[in-house]
């Protein structure tokens, strides 16, 4: 993917609660700079899921990259764990296992790829302001994930 340097940003974070908060903060800030503040709620939630998963399954530094090209906003989270994530079926009592369902429901596409030192997990969303309020736009997807668990 070729990306305009003005439309790509990369950060690294330690495996700490402050690192996860930092990932959400820089995402929110960068989206505002790119005129995409209306999409911040959804993108920040998905970034939080991927960075949180990386923090749970890796020992090293986590890299977050946001980029825009051809009307798409892409988020990549890279870590040193070679195991690719897989969608799970979480039961009503399970405390984990729903994050990738949200990523699947709220992004237009997502996936994971092996790297020389681990993996990168990514998602893409349209890089345009939604017609609905951000939280209202998320509700059908969240309701669908909840219905699967019932």
N, C-alpha and C positions, 0 to 999 in steps of 0.2 A: 504494500500500500504506500503510495506517495502522498505525503501530507505537507501542506504549507507550514513552514516552521512557526508562523504566527498562530496556527490552529492546532498545535500539539503541545502538550505539557507533560512532564514526567517528574514524579517525586518518589522518594523512598521513605519507608517507615519501619520502625522497630516493632517487635511483637509486644506491644503494650496497649493498655486502654487509651493512653494519650495518642498512640499511633493511629488507632481506629478513629478517634475523634478528629485527629488531624486530617485523615483521608476524607472524611465528610466535609470538613471545613474548606479544604482546598478545592474540592469538587464544587461546592456551593459558590465559592468565590470565582472560580474559572468560568463556570456557566454564566454567572452574572456578567463577567467581562466579555463573554462571547454573545451576549444578548439572549441567553437562554434561561434566564432566571425562572421563568414559568415552568420549566421542566426539572427544576432542582429537586423537588420532593421525590419524584420517581427515580431519577438518576442517583441521587444521594442514597436512597434505600438500597438500590441494586449494588452500588459501590460498597456500601456497608456490608452487604451479604458476602460479596466476593472477598473483600479484604478480611472480614471476620473469619471466613472459611480458611483463608491462607494463614492467618494468625494461629488458628487451631491446629493446622496440619504441617507447619514448617518450623524450622529452628532459626532460619536466617532472616535477612532483610526482605521486605516486600516492596515491590515496585508497582506503582500505579501510573498508567499513562492514559490521558484523555486526548482524543484527536477528532477533528471534523473534516469530512471530505464527502463531496457529492451528496449533500443533504443528509448525511448520517453522522451521528455522534457515536464514537467507539470508545469503550473503556476496556483496558487490559490490566489484569493483575497478575504479576509474575512472582513466583516463589521458587524455592529450591527442592520442593517435594515433587518427585516425578509422577505420582499417582494422579490421574485425571479424575475430576469429580464426576459423580453419577447421580442422577435423580433418584431419590428414594421415596417410598410410600410410608409416610409417617402416620401413625395412629393418633387418635385423640389424646392419649396420655403421653405421647412422645414429646420431649422437650426440644428435639432437633429434627432436621430432615425436611424442612419446608422451604429453605432458602432458594434452592435451585428451581423450585416450582414457581416462586415469585419471579425469578429472573426469566424463566420461560414464558410466563404469562404477561409480563410487563415490557419485555424487549421484543424487537422484531426478529432477532436471531441471537444465538449465543453458542459458545463452544469452548473447546480447550485443545491446546496443542503442546506437544513435548518440545522442550528447548534443550540446549546443550547442558544446562545445569538444573533442570527441573521442568516446570510447565508454565504456560500462560493461559489463563481463563479470561474470556472476553464476552462482551455483549454489545449490541448496537441498538440505538433508538433513532427515530427520525429527528433531525436537528431543526425542528421548527416548533414554534409555540403551539400548544394544544388549544383547541377551541373551547374546551371545558376547563373548569377549575382543576388544578393538578390533583388534589386529593379526590375529588369527585370522579375524575377520569380513572383513578386506580381502583375504585370500588368494585366494578364488575369482575376484574381479574382476581381481586382478593376474595370476593364472594365465591368465585369458581373454585379457588384453592380450598376454601373452607368447606364447601359442599363435598369435595372429594374426601375430606376427612371425617365427615359425618356418617 
